[in-house]
Amino acid sequence: METNASLPVRPGEPEITIRRDPLINQLSRFPWWFVALVLIAIWAGFVIFTDPDFNEALGFIIPGIQKTIVISLSSYGIAVVLGLFAGLGRISRSVVFSNLATLYVEMVRGIPMLVLIFFIAFVGVPAAVTVLGKLGMLLSRIGLAFIGDLIQTFENSSVPMEWRAVIALAVTYGAFLAEIFRAGIQSIGRGQMEAARSVGMSYGQAMRYIILPQAIRNVLPALGNDFVAMVKDSSLVSVLAIRDITQRARLYAGSTFRFPEAYVTLAVLYLTLVVTLSLLVRLLERRMHRDA
């Protein structure tokens, strides 16, 4: 069965009708890219599991996937909190809070992520440890020796590189998420805030019970996409010698000189993670649209 479609024409001219085959319509809308992706994944998996060299590379790299996931989840959890507070600060009427939040967002977004990772790991954390040490000395002098001595025992070497990487990723993505939260909050009409205030709610109560639940629902797809991006960007923590899958692939390639085996396996692992997470985000979006 064919379907007809009419093209718009000028007044007085005959209408032009184009017949479309439903099968052609279905084929044009079919996700061929996904089929190609599945075929590539099947081929890569077959090669990895049947070729001894690829299989050896997989066995060496795969233990790092746990560290990749843990770092991504930990960083993202902290980034969501930072982003929410910074997003609230961006729309705050407080001059101090608003300017501090804007300074944080603009400064972090203006520095490349790799540079920020190096800065936080080798400059920011040591500086924070030094400040804590001076704070501990001050507390000891004013009679709080127990707390002061405890803080002074905190040294630079006691902060693992994994924590520094988590802090760096969280600080970076917190700035990105701040803009997402700000846009989500501003997408809610002002009338809802005014209505909440008119029934006796404070600003904080209205934001907590009325505005934020709707804003977070609106930005959930964007938050999911940023988490997928963080999983990919977590590969940058390998510069701190953290043994995630990227670092383990580099170590394997450097020790065996089997670069195709190492990096093809690494690419397949990241592709599998990212595609799986992307599909989950799309399912979430469809469910939200269906429930709306």
Phi, psi and omega in degrees: 000137183254154175247150182252145175226135182257135176269141177292138180229170178286154179302136179093345179266150179293146180286139181258125182249130178246129180267131181242135178278128179303326180296320179294320177299317180294319180294324180290333180267353182292137181284076180298329180299324181290321177298315179298321179295318179296318179296319177297318180295320178296315179298315180296319178296321178298316180295316183295320185274345181256332180275126183300322181293316177296321180296321178294319178297318179299317180297328180280324187275324190301329178299337180285351183292330178296317179294321178300314182291318181296315179297318181296314181294316181296314181297319184290323178299316178291321181297324179297317179294313178300315182295323180294314179293320179292323177295319176295325178294326181296331181254006182288150176278349178287125182297318182294308182299317181296316181289323177296316179296318179294320178300315179298312183296312184291323181291315182292319180291343180267359180247131177302145185299321180297318178296319180295323177297314178298317184297312182292319184291320188248352178237308185295310181295312176302321179295319178296322178296320178297317178297319178297322178298316178293324177295321177297320177297319179295317179295324179294323181290330183267010174105355179262061187295323184298311180291319181297316179294324179295318180292323182291339177285350181281114184245166181298322182290345181277357178261106181296156179296331178298319179294320180296320178295318178298316179298316182297313179294320181295316179296319181294309183285339174299323178292320178293317181290333178300319178291326177294313179296319179300314179296322179295318179293318181288344177285344178276130183302145180295336181299329181290321175295317180295321179294320179295320180291329182289337179265009173104002179284146172282171179299317180295318179295318179296320179293320184287317188261339185246306189280307186299317179302319178289319181296316180295323177298321181291327186260004180305315177300319179294322177296320177296319179296323178291328176294320176299318178296323179294322178301319177291316182289344177297344177297339181291339181290352177296339178292344177265015179064026175279130189276063169278188185292329178293313180295321180293325176295320178296318179295319180294315180295322181289330182271334183247345185060025175261076185291317178300317181297319183292312189274335171293316177298317179298315180298319180294320179296314178295320180298319179297315179298312186292316180295319178299314179294322179296320178296321178296321178296319179293321176298321177296317179298315180297320180294322178294319179294325180289324181279343183291000000 
